[in-house]
Amino acid sequence: MAPVITPVQTATTLPLATTVVVIGGGIVGLTAALALAERNIPVVLLEKGRLAGEQSSRNLGWVRKTSRMADDIPLALAADRLWAAMPERTGQDVGYRKAGIMFVGRTDAQMAMHEGWLKSVEHLGLDSQLLTAQQIAARVPGGRGNWAGGIYTPSDGRAEPTLASSAIARAAIAKGVTIVENCAVRTLSLAGGNVSGVVTEKGEIRCEQVLLAGGLWSRRFLGNLGVSLPTLPLICSVLRTAPMEGPTDIAVGAPDFSFRKHHDGGFIITQRGALDASLTLDHLLIGSRYLQQLRTQRSFLRISVGKNFVRDLALPRRWKAHGRSPFEQVRTLDPQVNPALNQEAMTNLRAAWPAFEKAVIADVWAGAIDVTPDSNPVIGRVAKIPGLTLATGFSGHGFGTSPAAGQLAADLVSAAALIIDPHPYRFERF
């Protein structure tokens, strides 16, 4: 069952022309649309299903710098500033709280990883700090885990996926953005090799620029244009408890579970040490690009072959502008929850913090993550198709940096001053 998203009243008809078309109504596309509209640039945002219906409402809601690669932290720092300003910018509560994030380790090897990360980012002036077992107990009381130590960043926090995208969408509409749901973009219109519009299931829109923020679907969309984007899917299963007394407002990540406070008083919980890797044809086509990740993270992956392989194979990889696209065949990707992973998370969490023995599970869901070979997103122009910019491949880290990622994409589209250096995210690195 998908999380319940705050509804937004969107348009039902398409304009004939605009300046920028944003493909994808997740939080990055919505933030980019808002940033463009704030600069008085006409924008139409098109979503094949419903706004934030996929990973933008299914993620954990963490807003963190901790454990990000050093070249990704400037984006996270910019996002912190933008998250703090989001309630005023949108006129609504997006659930943002600077409550801190803590990662705890059981072994010296796990602590060595935290120490190595902290050393790698010491030039960035973060407030991250190593913790002893006693300091963990002081910040997250009532535990009985045998921790070797931890790492804690007080300025990290959380926001609410089911609130944030809707708030940003309403603000964008108020600024003049036209948002149309249940309208799949089939392909681009090109003139002399340059973007001149998009072809949708409801007709064509002329435009000067296109921003593709299609998440997991971006690879298939680009493949139909002869452009290869290396992303592979992973599935994360999540649960939410009913409101309960918990040990802390700090979000906590352990090797085999994580939890963070939900705005209704419950907790969002997952098995942090495992993700489902349900094989598809793309794993065979581009899997060799992920060998380094596989060597270091094989223990995290629950690899399987099943119905997903057949379903994925049934979706076309090539189609015409006048033909039905795969985005009309699957409006919302709704992966199957893995009950075993959720049970593992609860068992491991209850062993570490007994307060969760009284937890009542209120909801469960799963979400599909689009992962790149280096786990960094692509935010940049496509040289092969002038007028096309990408903001995709966020590898499970996109919600936290989404305000800055969307603004960086808007900066690139509008040739404005850049919020941060986009070099780590360039498409050409692949």
N, C-alpha and C positions, 0 to 999 in steps of 0.2 A: 504494500500500500504506500503510495507516495505521500509525502508531507503535504498538509493543507496550506495553500498559498493564499495570501490576501489578494482578492480579485481586483482587476483593473479594467475600467471601461475603455476599450480600444476602438479604433475606426473599423468600418466595414467595407469601405470603398478605397480603391487605389487612385492616387494622383497620377497624372500622365507624365509628370517630370519633376525632378528635384535636383539638388546639387550632390548629395551623398545618400547612397543606400547602404544601410547596415543589415547584413544577413545574420540573423541569430538573435533571439530575445533572451539570452542569458545575461548575467550581471555585467560582464565585460562589454558586451554590445550595448546594453542600456546605458552604462556609464559613459561610453564613448559618444553615444547619441546625445546625452545630456550636455557633455562638454562642448560638442559642436554647436548645439542649439544656443548655449550661453554665449557663443561667439556670433550669433545671428546667421548661422549657416543652415539653410534648409536641409532637413533630414527626414528620410522615411526608413523606419525599421520594420523588417519583415520576419515573422516567426512562423515556422512550418506547423507548430502545434500551439502550445500556450506558453506565455512568458514564464521563464524560469522553471519550466516543467521537468527539466532533466537535472544535470548536476548542480546547477545554481541554487536549487532548493534542497538538494539531497546531501550536500557536503556537511562537514562537522561544524562549520562556522568559526574556525580558529583564525585569528589575525596575528600572525607571528613573524618574528625575525629569527628566532631560535632555530638552529640547525639548517637554515637556508645556506646555499653556497654564497661565498663572499660577493661574487659579481651580481647576485640577485638581491642583495640587501638594500642597495639604494632604492630599488622599486618598493621594497617593503617599508622603508622609512618614509618615503613619500606617501605611501598608502596610509600609514598611521596618521599623518596630518590630515589627509582627506577624510578618513573615517571619523575623526574627531569633529570635523566640520559638517559631516553629512546630515545630522538632524536639522541644523539651521539651513543648509542648502536645499533640503527637500521639504522642510516643514513637518517632518514626521520622525518618530523614534524608529531607528533601524536596529535597535538592540545592541548598539556598540557599547562595550564596557572594557576599560583598561584594567582587567583584573589579574593579569599575569599568566604566564604559561611555564610549567615546570616539567622537565623530563627526568625520570629517575632510572637508575641502573642497578642491576643486581651483581655485576661482576666487575673486576678491574678492567677487563677488556672493553666493556661498555663505557666505563668512566673514561678510559683512555680516548675513546671516540669523542666524548663531550669535551675533554680537555684539548684535543687536537682542533676541534671546531672553534673553541673559544680563542685559541692562539691564532687561528687563521683569520679571525675577524677583529683582532685587538686594535687594528689601525682605524676601525670604523667608530669607535667610541660608544659602543652599546653598553647598556646597563646589565648585561648578562653576568651571572656569577655562579661559581660552583658551590654546591651545598654538601654538608655532611649529613649522615643519617639523622643526627639530632636536630639539625636545622630543618630537614624535611618534616620530621615529627612535629616541630613547633608550628610550621605553616599549614600542614595538613594533618591535624590530630586524629587520634583514634585508630591509627594503622598498626598492622603487625607484620608488615613486609620487612624482609631482611635486606635493606638497601645498602649498597656500597657507597652511594652518594647520588647527587643529581646536579642538574643545571637549571637555573631559574632566571627568567627575564621579566621583571615587574612591569615593563611598559608594553608587553604583549597583551593580547586580549581576545575578545570574541565579538561577533555580531550575529544577528539572526537571519539565516538564509530565507526563511519564509516571509520575512518583513522587508528586507533590504531591497530586493529587486523590484518589488511592487512600489515602494516609496520612490525609488529612482525613476521608475517608469512614469509615475504620476507627475513628478517634477519635470521630466522631459516633455511630456504632453503639454504641461502648462507653459513650457517655453516654445511650443510650436511644433514639436516632433510628431509626425504621423506614425502611429504604430498599428500594424495590421497583424492579427493572429490568424492561425489556420490558413496561411498563405505561403506555400513553399516556393522558393526561388529555384527554378530548374537549371538555369545557366546564365552566363553573361552575354550581353550583346557587345560586339566589337566592331570598331570602324578603323580601318588601317592598323589593326593590331592593338588599338587602345580601347579601354572601356568606354562604352557609349550608353550602356543601360543594363537592365536585368530583365530576364524573361521569367515570369511567375506563372503559376497555374491559373491566375486570374487576369493575365495580360502582361504587357510590357510597360516598364517605367524607364524613361530616359534619365540619365544622370551623368555626372562628370567623374565621380569617384565611387568605389565600392569598398566597404570594409567587411571582410569575412570573419565573423566571430561565431562560427558554427560548432565549436567544441568537437566532439568525437566525429561529427559528420563532415568536418572540413576536408579530411583526406579524400573521401569519396567525391565530394563536390569538385575538388581540384583535379582529381584523377580524370574526371570526364573532360577536363580542359587540357589534358596532357601535362599536368604539373604534379610532381610526386612530393607529397608531404609525409615524412615518416612518423606516424603515430600508431600505437597499438592500444587496445582496450584492456583495462583491469576493472574488476568489480569489487566495490566495498559494501559490506553489509553493516547496517547501523540499527540501533534501537534507541528508543526514548522512554524514560521511566515516567510514571505519574509523579506529581509534586511530592517531595520528601525532604526530610532533614539530611543534608549531606555534610561532608567534612570540611568543605572549603569552596570559595568562589574561584580559586585558581584552577585553570585547566591543567590536568595531569596526564602525561603520557608515560606509560611503562612499556617494557619490551613486548608485553602480550595483552595489553588493554589500554584504553584511554577513556577519560570522562571529562565533561565540562558542564557547567550549570546552564540550564535552559531558562528562557525568560519566564516560563510559567512555573518555575520552581522545581521541575524535574531535572534529569541529566541526560545528555546525549553520550552514548557509549558505543565503542567499537572494539574489535579485536585488532589492535594496532600492529600485531605481528604477523598478519596474514591477509592476503588479498586473493580473490579468485581470478585465475587466468584461464578463461574459457577460450580455447583455441579457435581461430578463424583462418581464412585463407591468407589474410595479411600477415599472420605469424609465420607462414611459410614463405611469403614473398619478401619480407623485409626483416625477418627475425634475426638474421645475422648481424644487423646493426646494433642489436641489443646484447651481444655476447658479454660485454664488460659488465653491464647491469646484472645479467643472469649469473655471472660468476660471484658477484658480491651479495646478491639478494635472492638467490634461489630458495633459501629457506623460508622466505616470505610468501612464496607463490604456491597456491593450490591449483596445479595445472590439471585441466580436464578437457576431454573432447565429448561433445554431446549435441543437443538440439541447436545450440547457438551457432555451431559450425554450419549446419544445414540452413538455418534461417538467414544467416549472413550470405551464404552462397546463393540463395534465392534472390537476393536483391541485386539489381543490375549495377554494373560498373561503367557502362556506357549507355547513353540515351540521347535522344534528340530534344530540341527545345519544344517541339510540339507534342512530345510523348510524356507519359506519366513517369515521374522521377521516383527514386527510392524514398525521398523525403515526404512524398504523399502516401507512400505505402506504410511508413512507420512515422506517425506524427510525434510520438513520445516514446523514447526508449525506456522501458521499465524492466530492468533486470530482476531476475528471481533472487529473493533473499536466501542466503545460506544460513539456516537455523543453527547448524553446528558451530559456525564461527561466532554467532551471537551468544550461544551458550558458553563457548570457551571464554569469551570476553567477560561474561557475568561471573563464571566460576573463578576466574583469575582475579577479578576485581574484588569479589567478596572475600577471597582469601587474604587480600592485602588490606582492605578497609571493610571491616564487618558491618558498618552502617548500611552497606548495600544489600545485606541479607534480607532486609525488609522491603527492598525495591519491588515495585509492581511495574511490569512492562506495559506501557500504554500504546506503543506503536513500533513497527519495524519497517524498514525499507532498504533498498539497495540502489546504488548509483554507479554509472559507468564513467571511468576516468580515462582521458586521452593522454597517453604518456609518450614523450619524445625520447630519443636515445640518450640525451644528456639531462633529462628532467627539467630543462628550462623551456619556457614557452617560445613561440614564434610571434614577435610583434615587429612587423616590418613590411616593406613593399616587396612585390613580386616583380623582378626586373623583366621577366618574360612577358608580362601583361601590364603595361603602364596603366595606372589608374586603379590597380587592385592592391589593397593592403590587408595583411593578416593580423589577427589577434586570437591565437588559438594554441592548442597543445600545452595547457597549463599543468598537466601532470599531477593533478590533485592538489595543487597549491594556489589555484586561481582566485578563489573567493577572497582570501585575505589580502591579496594585492590588487584586487579588481578595480578599486577607484583610481589607482595610479596607472594600472595597465590600460584601462579604458581611456584615460586622459592622454597617455603616451600615444596610443593609437590615433586619437583625435588630433594630436599635435602633428603626427606624420601625415595624416590625410589632409590637413589644412595648411601644411607647411609653416606651422607656428613654432615659437621657441619650445624646445623639448624639455619636459619635466625632469628627465634623467637621460643619461647616455644610453641609446638603444642598442649599442654594439653587441652585448651578450645575447640579444634576442633576434638578431638578423636571420632571415630565411637562408641566406647564402651559406651559412655555416654547415649546412647539410650537403 
